[in-house]
């Protein structure tokens, strides 16, 4: 869920990949871990994507102002 902090407890680094977009207006996607944030911008009617490496034991959080978002953890 957006705004929820997730913890990588797999015992190894993971990659979190996110795709997001907006139907009506421009939007910003933000995903961060360990104090580092990755930003992506989406124009109306398009999608943007971002990915980060989350070290074992680190947390990540996804926040955005968009209409849809999907993400997955590559373990």
N, CA, C and O atoms as a Maestro MAE file, in Angstrom:
{
 s_m_m2io_version
 :::
 2.0.0
}

f_m_ct {
 s_m_title
 :::
 protein
 m_atom[300] {
  # First column is atom index #
  i_m_mmod_type
  r_m_x_coord
  r_m_y_coord
  r_m_z_coord
  i_m_residue_number
  s_m_chain_name
  s_m_pdb_residue_name
  s_m_pdb_atom_name
  i_m_atomic_number
  :::
  1 25 0.844 -1.188 0.000 1 A "UNK " " N  " 7
  2 3 0.000 0.000 0.000 1 A "UNK " " CA " 6
  3 2 0.887 1.249 0.000 1 A "UNK " " C  " 6
  4 15 2.006 1.224 0.514 1 A "UNK " " O  " 8
  5 25 0.395 2.306 -0.562 2 A "UNK " " N  " 7
  6 3 1.145 3.553 -0.587 2 A "UNK " " CA " 6
  7 2 1.326 4.094 0.820 2 A "UNK " " C  " 6
  8 15 0.411 4.017 1.641 2 A "UNK " " O  " 8
  9 25 2.496 4.638 1.100 3 A "UNK " " N  " 7
  10 3 2.772 5.237 2.392 3 A "UNK " " CA " 6
  11 2 3.105 4.254 3.489 3 A "UNK " " C  " 6
  12 15 3.337 4.665 4.626 3 A "UNK " " O  " 8
  13 25 3.135 2.964 3.185 4 A "UNK " " N  " 7
  14 3 3.463 1.934 4.171 4 A "UNK " " CA " 6
  15 2 4.954 1.630 4.075 4 A "UNK " " C  " 6
  16 15 5.493 1.512 2.974 4 A "UNK " " O  " 8
  17 25 5.616 1.502 5.207 5 A "UNK " " N  " 7
  18 3 7.036 1.163 5.220 5 A "UNK " " CA " 6
  19 2 7.186 -0.348 5.237 5 A "UNK " " C  " 6
  20 15 6.653 -1.025 6.117 5 A "UNK " " O  " 8
  21 25 7.919 -0.876 4.257 6 A "UNK " " N  " 7
  22 3 8.175 -2.310 4.148 6 A "UNK " " CA " 6
  23 2 9.626 -2.578 4.521 6 A "UNK " " C  " 6
  24 15 10.500 -1.756 4.246 6 A "UNK " " O  " 8
  25 25 9.886 -3.713 5.141 7 A "UNK " " N  " 7
  26 3 11.236 -4.108 5.540 7 A "UNK " " CA " 6
  27 2 11.683 -5.315 4.724 7 A "UNK " " C  " 6
  28 15 10.941 -6.285 4.574 7 A "UNK " " O  " 8
  29 25 12.898 -5.243 4.201 8 A "UNK " " N  " 7
  30 3 13.479 -6.382 3.496 8 A "UNK " " CA " 6
  31 2 14.091 -7.311 4.544 8 A "UNK " " C  " 6
  32 15 15.142 -7.018 5.114 8 A "UNK " " O  " 8
  33 25 13.428 -8.416 4.783 9 A "UNK " " N  " 7
  34 3 13.928 -9.387 5.764 9 A "UNK " " CA " 6
  35 2 14.281 -10.713 5.081 9 A "UNK " " C  " 6
  36 15 14.200 -11.773 5.701 9 A "UNK " " O  " 8
  37 25 14.673 -10.650 3.803 10 A "UNK " " N  " 7
  38 3 14.970 -11.857 3.026 10 A "UNK " " CA " 6
  39 2 16.347 -12.431 3.313 10 A "UNK " " C  " 6
  40 15 16.608 -13.588 2.984 10 A "UNK " " O  " 8
  41 25 17.236 -11.652 3.919 11 A "UNK " " N  " 7
  42 3 18.601 -12.091 4.140 11 A "UNK " " CA " 6
  43 2 19.534 -11.720 3.002 11 A "UNK " " C  " 6
  44 15 20.723 -12.036 3.038 11 A "UNK " " O  " 8
  45 25 18.991 -11.045 1.983 12 A "UNK " " N  " 7
  46 3 19.803 -10.609 0.849 12 A "UNK " " CA " 6
  47 2 19.162 -9.367 0.234 12 A "UNK " " C  " 6
  48 15 17.998 -9.083 0.515 12 A "UNK " " O  " 8
  49 25 19.890 -8.621 -0.596 13 A "UNK " " N  " 7
  50 3 19.298 -7.447 -1.236 13 A "UNK " " CA " 6
  51 2 18.170 -7.841 -2.185 13 A "UNK " " C  " 6
  52 15 18.180 -8.931 -2.756 13 A "UNK " " O  " 8
  53 25 17.205 -6.952 -2.347 14 A "UNK " " N  " 7
  54 3 16.138 -7.144 -3.326 14 A "UNK " " CA " 6
  55 2 16.079 -5.909 -4.217 14 A "UNK " " C  " 6
  56 15 16.592 -4.849 -3.858 14 A "UNK " " O  " 8
  57 25 15.457 -6.052 -5.370 15 A "UNK " " N  " 7
  58 3 15.187 -4.921 -6.252 15 A "UNK " " CA " 6
  59 2 13.690 -4.694 -6.230 15 A "UNK " " C  " 6
  60 15 12.917 -5.635 -6.413 15 A "UNK " " O  " 8
  61 25 13.269 -3.457 -6.009 16 A "UNK " " N  " 7
  62 3 11.860 -3.098 -6.042 16 A "UNK " " CA " 6
  63 2 11.637 -2.305 -7.320 16 A "UNK " " C  " 6
  64 15 12.278 -1.278 -7.543 16 A "UNK " " O  " 8
  65 25 10.721 -2.788 -8.158 17 A "UNK " " N  " 7
  66 3 10.402 -2.134 -9.424 17 A "UNK " " CA " 6
  67 2 8.975 -1.600 -9.350 17 A "UNK " " C  " 6
  68 15 8.060 -2.299 -8.914 17 A "UNK " " O  " 8
  69 25 8.796 -0.346 -9.783 18 A "UNK " " N  " 7
  70 3 7.503 0.314 -9.669 18 A "UNK " " CA " 6
  71 2 7.114 0.933 -11.007 18 A "UNK " " C  " 6
  72 15 7.948 1.522 -11.695 18 A "UNK " " O  " 8
  73 25 5.842 0.795 -11.368 19 A "UNK " " N  " 7
  74 3 5.286 1.471 -12.537 19 A "UNK " " CA " 6
  75 2 4.062 2.242 -12.065 19 A "UNK " " C  " 6
  76 15 3.235 1.713 -11.322 19 A "UNK " " O  " 8
  77 25 3.952 3.488 -12.496 20 A "UNK " " N  " 7
  78 3 2.852 4.332 -12.045 20 A "UNK " " CA " 6
  79 2 2.430 5.271 -13.154 20 A "UNK " " C  " 6
  80 15 3.165 5.483 -14.118 20 A "UNK " " O  " 8
  81 25 1.249 5.830 -13.011 21 A "UNK " " N  " 7
  82 3 0.780 6.782 -14.011 21 A "UNK " " CA " 6
  83 2 -0.466 7.511 -13.574 21 A "UNK " " C  " 6
  84 15 -1.038 7.251 -12.515 21 A "UNK " " O  " 8
  85 25 -0.864 8.431 -14.425 22 A "UNK " " N  " 7
  86 3 -2.013 9.278 -14.131 22 A "UNK " " CA " 6
  87 2 -2.867 9.413 -15.377 22 A "UNK " " C  " 6
  88 15 -2.343 9.507 -16.487 22 A "UNK " " O  " 8
  89 25 -4.175 9.422 -15.200 23 A "UNK " " N  " 7
  90 3 -5.086 9.589 -16.322 23 A "UNK " " CA " 6
  91 2 -5.351 11.060 -16.623 23 A "UNK " " C  " 6
  92 15 -5.430 11.445 -17.789 23 A "UNK " " O  " 8
  93 25 -5.488 11.887 -15.586 24 A "UNK " " N  " 7
  94 3 -5.929 13.255 -15.786 24 A "UNK " " CA " 6
  95 2 -4.820 14.299 -15.771 24 A "UNK " " C  " 6
  96 15 -4.873 15.268 -16.528 24 A "UNK " " O  " 8
  97 25 -3.830 14.114 -14.929 25 A "UNK " " N  " 7
  98 3 -2.849 15.182 -14.741 25 A "UNK " " CA " 6
  99 2 -1.451 14.614 -14.576 25 A "UNK " " C  " 6
  100 15 -1.276 13.401 -14.457 25 A "UNK " " O  " 8
  101 25 -0.474 15.476 -14.569 26 A "UNK " " N  " 7
  102 3 0.901 15.062 -14.339 26 A "UNK " " CA " 6
  103 2 1.034 14.501 -12.932 26 A "UNK " " C  " 6
  104 15 0.283 14.882 -12.035 26 A "UNK " " O  " 8
  105 25 1.976 13.608 -12.740 27 A "UNK " " N  " 7
  106 3 2.132 12.998 -11.432 27 A "UNK " " CA " 6
  107 2 3.598 12.736 -11.136 27 A "UNK " " C  " 6
  108 15 4.438 12.710 -12.035 27 A "UNK " " O  " 8
  109 25 3.886 12.542 -9.864 28 A "UNK " " N  " 7
  110 3 5.241 12.255 -9.414 28 A "UNK " " CA " 6
  111 2 5.216 10.968 -8.610 28 A "UNK " " C  " 6
  112 15 4.356 10.768 -7.752 28 A "UNK " " O  " 8
  113 25 6.167 10.106 -8.899 29 A "UNK " " N  " 7
  114 3 6.345 8.850 -8.185 29 A "UNK " " CA " 6
  115 2 7.603 8.978 -7.337 29 A "UNK " " C  " 6
  116 15 8.631 9.443 -7.827 29 A "UNK " " O  " 8
  117 25 7.538 8.579 -6.087 30 A "UNK " " N  " 7
  118 3 8.693 8.614 -5.204 30 A "UNK " " CA " 6
  119 2 8.815 7.278 -4.495 30 A "UNK " " C  " 6
  120 15 7.859 6.793 -3.889 30 A "UNK " " O  " 8
  121 25 10.005 6.684 -4.577 31 A "UNK " " N  " 7
  122 3 10.288 5.474 -3.826 31 A "UNK " " CA " 6
  123 2 11.638 5.661 -3.166 31 A "UNK " " C  " 6
  124 15 12.583 6.120 -3.808 31 A "UNK " " O  " 8
  125 25 11.742 5.317 -1.903 32 A "UNK " " N  " 7
  126 3 12.976 5.583 -1.179 32 A "UNK " " CA " 6
  127 2 13.371 4.476 -0.233 32 A "UNK " " C  " 6
  128 15 12.535 3.730 0.276 32 A "UNK " " O  " 8
  129 25 14.681 4.388 -0.009 33 A "UNK " " N  " 7
  130 3 15.229 3.460 0.964 33 A "UNK " " CA " 6
  131 2 16.501 4.050 1.544 33 A "UNK " " C  " 6
  132 15 17.280 4.673 0.822 33 A "UNK " " O  " 8
  133 25 16.720 3.863 2.831 34 A "UNK " " N  " 7
  134 3 17.948 4.316 3.475 34 A "UNK " " CA " 6
  135 2 18.240 5.793 3.291 34 A "UNK " " C  " 6
  136 15 19.403 6.184 3.198 34 A "UNK " " O  " 8
  137 25 17.211 6.614 3.236 35 A "UNK " " N  " 7
  138 3 17.405 8.049 3.073 35 A "UNK " " CA " 6
  139 2 17.646 8.481 1.641 35 A "UNK " " C  " 6
  140 15 17.868 9.664 1.386 35 A "UNK " " O  " 8
  141 25 17.606 7.544 0.695 36 A "UNK " " N  " 7
  142 3 17.785 7.870 -0.725 36 A "UNK " " CA " 6
  143 2 16.443 7.731 -1.418 36 A "UNK " " C  " 6
  144 15 15.799 6.686 -1.338 36 A "UNK " " O  " 8
  145 25 16.024 8.789 -2.100 37 A "UNK " " N  " 7
  146 3 14.765 8.751 -2.818 37 A "UNK " " CA " 6
  147 2 15.020 8.765 -4.318 37 A "UNK " " C  " 6
  148 15 15.916 9.454 -4.804 37 A "UNK " " O  " 8
  149 25 14.213 7.991 -5.042 38 A "UNK " " N  " 7
  150 3 14.228 7.986 -6.495 38 A "UNK " " CA " 6
  151 2 12.907 8.588 -6.946 38 A "UNK " " C  " 6
  152 15 11.842 8.181 -6.480 38 A "UNK " " O  " 8
  153 25 12.973 9.554 -7.851 39 A "UNK " " N  " 7
  154 3 11.782 10.235 -8.337 39 A "UNK " " CA " 6
  155 2 11.599 9.949 -9.817 39 A "UNK " " C  " 6
  156 15 12.574 9.824 -10.559 39 A "UNK " " O  " 8
  157 25 10.352 9.846 -10.243 40 A "UNK " " N  " 7
  158 3 10.025 9.719 -11.658 40 A "UNK " " CA " 6
  159 2 8.814 10.591 -11.923 40 A "UNK " " C  " 6
  160 15 7.981 10.789 -11.039 40 A "UNK " " O  " 8
  161 25 8.712 11.112 -13.131 41 A "UNK " " N  " 7
  162 3 7.641 12.027 -13.495 41 A "UNK " " CA " 6
  163 2 6.809 11.420 -14.606 41 A "UNK " " C  " 6
  164 15 7.351 10.842 -15.548 41 A "UNK " " O  " 8
  165 25 5.496 11.547 -14.502 42 A "UNK " " N  " 7
  166 3 4.589 11.039 -15.517 42 A "UNK " " CA " 6
  167 2 3.706 12.168 -16.025 42 A "UNK " " C  " 6
  168 15 3.056 12.855 -15.237 42 A "UNK " " O  " 8
  169 25 3.680 12.361 -17.333 43 A "UNK " " N  " 7
  170 3 2.750 13.316 -17.930 43 A "UNK " " CA " 6
  171 2 1.364 12.679 -17.972 43 A "UNK " " C  " 6
  172 15 1.233 11.457 -17.899 43 A "UNK " " O  " 8
  173 25 0.342 13.505 -18.090 44 A "UNK " " N  " 7
  174 3 -1.026 13.001 -18.127 44 A "UNK " " CA " 6
  175 2 -1.183 11.946 -19.212 44 A "UNK " " C  " 6
  176 15 -0.748 12.138 -20.348 44 A "UNK " " O  " 8
  177 25 -1.803 10.836 -18.853 45 A "UNK " " N  " 7
  178 3 -2.059 9.778 -19.807 45 A "UNK " " CA " 6
  179 2 -0.874 8.882 -20.103 45 A "UNK " " C  " 6
  180 15 -0.932 8.068 -21.024 45 A "UNK " " O  " 8
  181 25 0.190 9.013 -19.344 46 A "UNK " " N  " 7
  182 3 1.361 8.171 -19.582 46 A "UNK " " CA " 6
  183 2 1.798 7.504 -18.280 46 A "UNK " " C  " 6
  184 15 1.214 7.734 -17.220 46 A "UNK " " O  " 8
  185 25 2.823 6.686 -18.380 47 A "UNK " " N  " 7
  186 3 3.323 5.966 -17.211 47 A "UNK " " CA " 6
  187 2 4.786 6.301 -16.976 47 A "UNK " " C  " 6
  188 15 5.482 6.750 -17.887 47 A "UNK " " O  " 8
  189 25 5.247 6.084 -15.759 48 A "UNK " " N  " 7
  190 3 6.656 6.247 -15.420 48 A "UNK " " CA " 6
  191 2 7.064 5.034 -14.597 48 A "UNK " " C  " 6
  192 15 6.217 4.313 -14.070 48 A "UNK " " O  " 8
  193 25 8.359 4.820 -14.494 49 A "UNK " " N  " 7
  194 3 8.822 3.690 -13.712 49 A "UNK " " CA " 6
  195 2 10.101 4.056 -12.977 49 A "UNK " " C  " 6
  196 15 10.818 4.980 -13.359 49 A "UNK " " O  " 8
  197 25 10.366 3.313 -11.922 50 A "UNK " " N  " 7
  198 3 11.578 3.506 -11.128 50 A "UNK " " CA " 6
  199 2 11.907 2.188 -10.454 50 A "UNK " " C  " 6
  200 15 11.030 1.348 -10.251 50 A "UNK " " O  " 8
  201 25 13.166 2.012 -10.111 51 A "UNK " " N  " 7
  202 3 13.563 0.822 -9.371 51 A "UNK " " CA " 6
  203 2 14.669 1.187 -8.397 51 A "UNK " " C  " 6
  204 15 15.443 2.114 -8.636 51 A "UNK " " O  " 8
  205 25 14.735 0.452 -7.298 52 A "UNK " " N  " 7
  206 3 15.767 0.659 -6.286 52 A "UNK " " CA " 6
  207 2 16.234 -0.688 -5.760 52 A "UNK " " C  " 6
  208 15 15.500 -1.675 -5.801 52 A "UNK " " O  " 8
  209 25 17.449 -0.713 -5.273 53 A "UNK " " N  " 7
  210 3 17.970 -1.880 -4.569 53 A "UNK " " CA " 6
  211 2 17.790 -1.629 -3.078 53 A "UNK " " C  " 6
  212 15 18.203 -0.589 -2.564 53 A "UNK " " O  " 8
  213 25 17.177 -2.574 -2.391 54 A "UNK " " N  " 7
  214 3 16.934 -2.450 -0.960 54 A "UNK " " CA " 6
  215 2 17.819 -3.470 -0.247 54 A "UNK " " C  " 6
  216 15 17.594 -4.673 -0.379 54 A "UNK " " O  " 8
  217 25 18.816 -3.015 0.503 55 A "UNK " " N  " 7
  218 3 19.692 -3.947 1.219 55 A "UNK " " CA " 6
  219 2 18.921 -4.755 2.261 55 A "UNK " " C  " 6
  220 15 17.859 -4.336 2.722 55 A "UNK " " O  " 8
  221 25 19.463 -5.911 2.624 56 A "UNK " " N  " 7
  222 3 18.844 -6.711 3.671 56 A "UNK " " CA " 6
  223 2 18.729 -5.888 4.957 56 A "UNK " " C  " 6
  224 15 19.676 -5.208 5.353 56 A "UNK " " O  " 8
  225 25 17.581 -5.955 5.593 57 A "UNK " " N  " 7
  226 3 17.337 -5.235 6.839 57 A "UNK " " CA " 6
  227 2 16.895 -3.798 6.647 57 A "UNK " " C  " 6
  228 15 16.463 -3.156 7.605 57 A "UNK " " O  " 8
  229 25 16.994 -3.274 5.420 58 A "UNK " " N  " 7
  230 3 16.586 -1.892 5.147 58 A "UNK " " CA " 6
  231 2 15.086 -1.843 4.868 58 A "UNK " " C  " 6
  232 15 14.451 -2.859 4.586 58 A "UNK " " O  " 8
  233 25 14.548 -0.649 4.953 59 A "UNK " " N  " 7
  234 3 13.132 -0.437 4.669 59 A "UNK " " CA " 6
  235 2 12.980 0.335 3.375 59 A "UNK " " C  " 6
  236 15 13.913 0.991 2.913 59 A "UNK " " O  " 8
  237 25 11.790 0.249 2.795 60 A "UNK " " N  " 7
  238 3 11.463 1.101 1.650 60 A "UNK " " CA " 6
  239 2 10.025 1.551 1.762 60 A "UNK " " C  " 6
  240 15 9.198 0.903 2.403 60 A "UNK " " O  " 8
  241 25 9.740 2.683 1.120 61 A "UNK " " N  " 7
  242 3 8.401 3.261 1.148 61 A "UNK " " CA " 6
  243 2 8.107 3.871 -0.210 61 A "UNK " " C  " 6
  244 15 8.987 4.443 -0.852 61 A "UNK " " O  " 8
  245 25 6.871 3.744 -0.638 62 A "UNK " " N  " 7
  246 3 6.412 4.273 -1.913 62 A "UNK " " CA " 6
  247 2 5.354 5.325 -1.648 62 A "UNK " " C  " 6
  248 15 4.369 5.069 -0.955 62 A "UNK " " O  " 8
  249 25 5.562 6.504 -2.201 63 A "UNK " " N  " 7
  250 3 4.553 7.554 -2.073 63 A "UNK " " CA " 6
  251 2 4.397 8.229 -3.424 63 A "UNK " " C  " 6
  252 15 5.349 8.327 -4.198 63 A "UNK " " O  " 8
  253 25 3.204 8.683 -3.693 64 A "UNK " " N  " 7
  254 3 2.927 9.220 -5.008 64 A "UNK " " CA " 6
  255 2 1.600 9.970 -5.035 64 A "UNK " " C  " 6
  256 15 0.779 9.841 -4.127 64 A "UNK " " O  " 8
  257 25 1.411 10.735 -6.063 65 A "UNK " " N  " 7
  258 3 0.144 11.421 -6.295 65 A "UNK " " CA " 6
  259 2 -0.325 11.027 -7.686 65 A "UNK " " C  " 6
  260 15 -0.238 11.815 -8.627 65 A "UNK " " O  " 8
  261 25 -0.819 9.809 -7.809 66 A "UNK " " N  " 7
  262 3 -1.168 9.263 -9.111 66 A "UNK " " CA " 6
  263 2 -2.452 8.460 -9.049 66 A "UNK " " C  " 6
  264 15 -3.018 8.257 -7.975 66 A "UNK " " O  " 8
  265 25 -2.911 8.004 -10.209 67 A "UNK " " N  " 7
  266 3 -4.134 7.208 -10.277 67 A "UNK " " CA " 6
  267 2 -3.894 5.715 -10.112 67 A "UNK " " C  " 6
  268 15 -4.728 5.017 -9.536 67 A "UNK " " O  " 8
  269 25 -2.770 5.216 -10.607 68 A "UNK " " N  " 7
  270 3 -2.520 3.791 -10.476 68 A "UNK " " CA " 6
  271 2 -1.043 3.527 -10.231 68 A "UNK " " C  " 6
  272 15 -0.178 4.290 -10.659 68 A "UNK " " O  " 8
  273 25 -0.777 2.439 -9.539 69 A "UNK " " N  " 7
  274 3 0.598 2.046 -9.263 69 A "UNK " " CA " 6
  275 2 0.647 0.525 -9.117 69 A "UNK " " C  " 6
  276 15 -0.227 -0.080 -8.496 69 A "UNK " " O  " 8
  277 25 1.660 -0.067 -9.688 70 A "UNK " " N  " 7
  278 3 1.919 -1.493 -9.498 70 A "UNK " " CA " 6
  279 2 3.411 -1.643 -9.200 70 A "UNK " " C  " 6
  280 15 4.232 -0.902 -9.740 70 A "UNK " " O  " 8
  281 25 3.758 -2.595 -8.344 71 A "UNK " " N  " 7
  282 3 5.168 -2.828 -8.106 71 A "UNK " " CA " 6
  283 2 5.395 -4.273 -7.714 71 A "UNK " " C  " 6
  284 15 4.475 -4.998 -7.335 71 A "UNK " " O  " 8
  285 25 6.644 -4.660 -7.820 72 A "UNK " " N  " 7
  286 3 7.018 -6.020 -7.449 72 A "UNK " " CA " 6
  287 2 8.402 -6.018 -6.832 72 A "UNK " " C  " 6
  288 15 9.211 -5.121 -7.071 72 A "UNK " " O  " 8
  289 25 8.655 -7.043 -6.033 73 A "UNK " " N  " 7
  290 3 9.958 -7.236 -5.432 73 A "UNK " " CA " 6
  291 2 10.655 -8.372 -6.156 73 A "UNK " " C  " 6
  292 15 10.111 -9.471 -6.262 73 A "UNK " " O  " 8
  293 25 11.837 -8.116 -6.645 74 A "UNK " " N  " 7
  294 3 12.641 -9.141 -7.289 74 A "UNK " " CA " 6
  295 2 13.579 -9.700 -6.241 74 A "UNK " " C  " 6
  296 15 14.494 -9.008 -5.795 74 A "UNK " " O  " 8
  297 25 13.365 -10.941 -5.843 75 A "UNK " " N  " 7
  298 3 14.111 -11.553 -4.740 75 A "UNK " " CA " 6
  299 2 15.107 -12.567 -5.244 75 A "UNK " " C  " 6
  300 15 15.822 -13.178 -4.450 75 A "UNK " " O  " 8
  :::
 }
 m_bond[299] {
  # First column is bond index #
  i_m_from
  i_m_to
  i_m_order
  :::
  1 1 2 1
  2 2 3 1
  3 3 4 2
  4 3 5 1
  5 5 6 1
  6 6 7 1
  7 7 8 2
  8 7 9 1
  9 9 10 1
  10 10 11 1
  11 11 12 2
  12 11 13 1
  13 13 14 1
  14 14 15 1
  15 15 16 2
  16 15 17 1
  17 17 18 1
  18 18 19 1
  19 19 20 2
  20 19 21 1
  21 21 22 1
  22 22 23 1
  23 23 24 2
  24 23 25 1
  25 25 26 1
  26 26 27 1
  27 27 28 2
  28 27 29 1
  29 29 30 1
  30 30 31 1
  31 31 32 2
  32 31 33 1
  33 33 34 1
  34 34 35 1
  35 35 36 2
  36 35 37 1
  37 37 38 1
  38 38 39 1
  39 39 40 2
  40 39 41 1
  41 41 42 1
  42 42 43 1
  43 43 44 2
  44 43 45 1
  45 45 46 1
  46 46 47 1
  47 47 48 2
  48 47 49 1
  49 49 50 1
  50 50 51 1
  51 51 52 2
  52 51 53 1
  53 53 54 1
  54 54 55 1
  55 55 56 2
  56 55 57 1
  57 57 58 1
  58 58 59 1
  59 59 60 2
  60 59 61 1
  61 61 62 1
  62 62 63 1
  63 63 64 2
  64 63 65 1
  65 65 66 1
  66 66 67 1
  67 67 68 2
  68 67 69 1
  69 69 70 1
  70 70 71 1
  71 71 72 2
  72 71 73 1
  73 73 74 1
  74 74 75 1
  75 75 76 2
  76 75 77 1
  77 77 78 1
  78 78 79 1
  79 79 80 2
  80 79 81 1
  81 81 82 1
  82 82 83 1
  83 83 84 2
  84 83 85 1
  85 85 86 1
  86 86 87 1
  87 87 88 2
  88 87 89 1
  89 89 90 1
  90 90 91 1
  91 91 92 2
  92 91 93 1
  93 93 94 1
  94 94 95 1
  95 95 96 2
  96 95 97 1
  97 97 98 1
  98 98 99 1
  99 99 100 2
  100 99 101 1
  101 101 102 1
  102 102 103 1
  103 103 104 2
  104 103 105 1
  105 105 106 1
  106 106 107 1
  107 107 108 2
  108 107 109 1
  109 109 110 1
  110 110 111 1
  111 111 112 2
  112 111 113 1
  113 113 114 1
  114 114 115 1
  115 115 116 2
  116 115 117 1
  117 117 118 1
  118 118 119 1
  119 119 120 2
  120 119 121 1
  121 121 122 1
  122 122 123 1
  123 123 124 2
  124 123 125 1
  125 125 126 1
  126 126 127 1
  127 127 128 2
  128 127 129 1
  129 129 130 1
  130 130 131 1
  131 131 132 2
  132 131 133 1
  133 133 134 1
  134 134 135 1
  135 135 136 2
  136 135 137 1
  137 137 138 1
  138 138 139 1
  139 139 140 2
  140 139 141 1
  141 141 142 1
  142 142 143 1
  143 143 144 2
  144 143 145 1
  145 145 146 1
  146 146 147 1
  147 147 148 2
  148 147 149 1
  149 149 150 1
  150 150 151 1
  151 151 152 2
  152 151 153 1
  153 153 154 1
  154 154 155 1
  155 155 156 2
  156 155 157 1
  157 157 158 1
  158 158 159 1
  159 159 160 2
  160 159 161 1
  161 161 162 1
  162 162 163 1
  163 163 164 2
  164 163 165 1
  165 165 166 1
  166 166 167 1
  167 167 168 2
  168 167 169 1
  169 169 170 1
  170 170 171 1
  171 171 172 2
  172 171 173 1
  173 173 174 1
  174 174 175 1
  175 175 176 2
  176 175 177 1
  177 177 178 1
  178 178 179 1
  179 179 180 2
  180 179 181 1
  181 181 182 1
  182 182 183 1
  183 183 184 2
  184 183 185 1
  185 185 186 1
  186 186 187 1
  187 187 188 2
  188 187 189 1
  189 189 190 1
  190 190 191 1
  191 191 192 2
  192 191 193 1
  193 193 194 1
  194 194 195 1
  195 195 196 2
  196 195 197 1
  197 197 198 1
  198 198 199 1
  199 199 200 2
  200 199 201 1
  201 201 202 1
  202 202 203 1
  203 203 204 2
  204 203 205 1
  205 205 206 1
  206 206 207 1
  207 207 208 2
  208 207 209 1
  209 209 210 1
  210 210 211 1
  211 211 212 2
  212 211 213 1
  213 213 214 1
  214 214 215 1
  215 215 216 2
  216 215 217 1
  217 217 218 1
  218 218 219 1
  219 219 220 2
  220 219 221 1
  221 221 222 1
  222 222 223 1
  223 223 224 2
  224 223 225 1
  225 225 226 1
  226 226 227 1
  227 227 228 2
  228 227 229 1
  229 229 230 1
  230 230 231 1
  231 231 232 2
  232 231 233 1
  233 233 234 1
  234 234 235 1
  235 235 236 2
  236 235 237 1
  237 237 238 1
  238 238 239 1
  239 239 240 2
  240 239 241 1
  241 241 242 1
  242 242 243 1
  243 243 244 2
  244 243 245 1
  245 245 246 1
  246 246 247 1
  247 247 248 2
  248 247 249 1
  249 249 250 1
  250 250 251 1
  251 251 252 2
  252 251 253 1
  253 253 254 1
  254 254 255 1
  255 255 256 2
  256 255 257 1
  257 257 258 1
  258 258 259 1
  259 259 260 2
  260 259 261 1
  261 261 262 1
  262 262 263 1
  263 263 264 2
  264 263 265 1
  265 265 266 1
  266 266 267 1
  267 267 268 2
  268 267 269 1
  269 269 270 1
  270 270 271 1
  271 271 272 2
  272 271 273 1
  273 273 274 1
  274 274 275 1
  275 275 276 2
  276 275 277 1
  277 277 278 1
  278 278 279 1
  279 279 280 2
  280 279 281 1
  281 281 282 1
  282 282 283 1
  283 283 284 2
  284 283 285 1
  285 285 286 1
  286 286 287 1
  287 287 288 2
  288 287 289 1
  289 289 290 1
  290 290 291 1
  291 291 292 2
  292 291 293 1
  293 293 294 1
  294 294 295 1
  295 295 296 2
  296 295 297 1
  297 297 298 1
  298 298 299 1
  299 299 300 2
  :::
 }
}
